[in-house]
Amino acid sequence: MATITCAVCNSEKVKKVRKKFSATYNQAPISIPDAEMCECATCGERFFTPDQAKAVSLAVKRQARVEAGLLTPEEIVAIRQKLGLSQSELERLFGLGSKVVTRWETGRVVQGKAADVALRLLALDPENLKRLRLRRDEASRADSDLVPV
């Protein structure tokens, strides 16, 4: 393992610890009870390595989902796969940008409540997929009928 140096006092007396970490996500307070971080034994500074920062970011988003009652990334994957959709097909169906579903499924981005409800409705009744596709196709036809000014 590479030596970690404190950016505040340049000490190499840094150890990994697990401590409570508090953050705000979408204006909601989030608490992670056991976030891994580094702590300098010389000056007491606490900080994250890049890997720790990534892990705590995912943990904050995971907890934000729990507190908002949203689907987990694993549940989103399961619903999409049950419907036989690729990530890009789900993005087109919902009118989302490229890679949005990938970000939901890896936990890097928390889906909005509207998308969460839509996913739940699709899971409850796969016939809703046909309805959504029909609506999307109707909207596409209507858009193609528009004459540029």
N, C-alpha and C positions, 0 to 999 in steps of 0.2 A: 504494500500500500504506500502510495506517495505521501510524503510529509505535508501536513496542512499547516500553513502559517497564518496567524492572526493578522488581519489587515489593519487593525488598530494599533497594536503594540509590537508587531513582528515576532512575537513569541511562537515557538514551535510546541509549546505545552498546550496542545489543543486535543480535546477528546470528543468522541461522539457521545451524545446524550439523547434521552427521550424526555421531552417536556411538553407542557400544554402550549399550544399555539393558537392565537386568536386572529381572525381575519374578517374582512367584510366582503361578501360576494353579492352583487346586485342589491346593494344597500341593506343586506341582511347580515347580522353578526353570525359568524361561524366559528366553532371551537373544535380544534383537533386535540384530543387529550394526550396523545403520545407521539407527537411529530419528532422525527429524527432530525437533529441539528448538531452543529459543532459548538463547543464552549471552550473559551480560552481560560486556562487555569490561572494565568497571570493577571489579566485585566477584567475577566468576567464577561467579555463580549460573546454574544451568541450570534451565529450566522449559519447560512446554508451553503453547502457545496452545490454545484449545478445539478447533480443527481438528486440531492435532498430537496432542492427547490422544485424540481419536476415532480417528485413524489408528494410533496406537501400541496402543490397546486392541484394534483389529481385528487388528493384526500379532501381538500376544501370543496371541490366541485362535487365529489361523491356525497359529502355531508349536506351540501346545498340541495342536491336532489332529494335526499332523505327528508330534509326539513320541509321541502316544497311538495312532497308526495309524488315526485316524478319517477318515471321508469328509469331503471338502471341501464347502463350501456349494454349489459348482457341481455336484458329483456328486449331492448330495441333490436339487437341482432336476431334474437329468437323470433320476434314478430315478423321482421323482414324476411327471414329465411322460410318461415311457415307460409308466407304469402308467395314465395318463389320469386321475390324481387331482388335485383342487384341494387347496390348502393345508388348507382346513377339513375336507375329506374325510379327508385323512391324519391330521389331529388327532383326528377322531372315531374313526377306525380304531384308533389307538394309545391312545385314552383320554386325550388331552392337552388342556390348556387352550387357549383362543383365542390366536392369534398366536404360538404356540410354533414352528411350522414356519417362519413368516415370519422369526423371529429366527434360526433355524438357517440359513436360506437367505441371509440378509444377513450372516451371520458374527458377529452381535452376541452370540449364545449358542452354546456348544458342546454338541452333543447328547451324551447319555450313551452308554455302551458298549452297553447293552441296545437302545436305539433304533437305534444304528448297526448292530448285528448284524441286527435286524429288517429294516432297510432293505436290507442286503446280501442277506438271504434272499429278499426280494421281488424284488430285481434278478436274482438267480440263477434264480429260478423264479417267474414271474408267477402260476402256479397257487396259490402261497401266498397271494395276494391273495384268491382265492375262499375259501380255508380260513379266513383271518382274518375275512372278512365273515361267513361261516357261524357262526364261534365268537362273534363280536360279537352277531349276531342271536339266537343261542341264549341268551347271557347276558342280553340285553335282555328276552327272553320270560320267563326265569326271574325276573328282577327284577320284572316286571309281575305275576307270579303271587303275589308276597309280599303278605300281608295286614297292614296297619298294626295295631299293638298299641295 
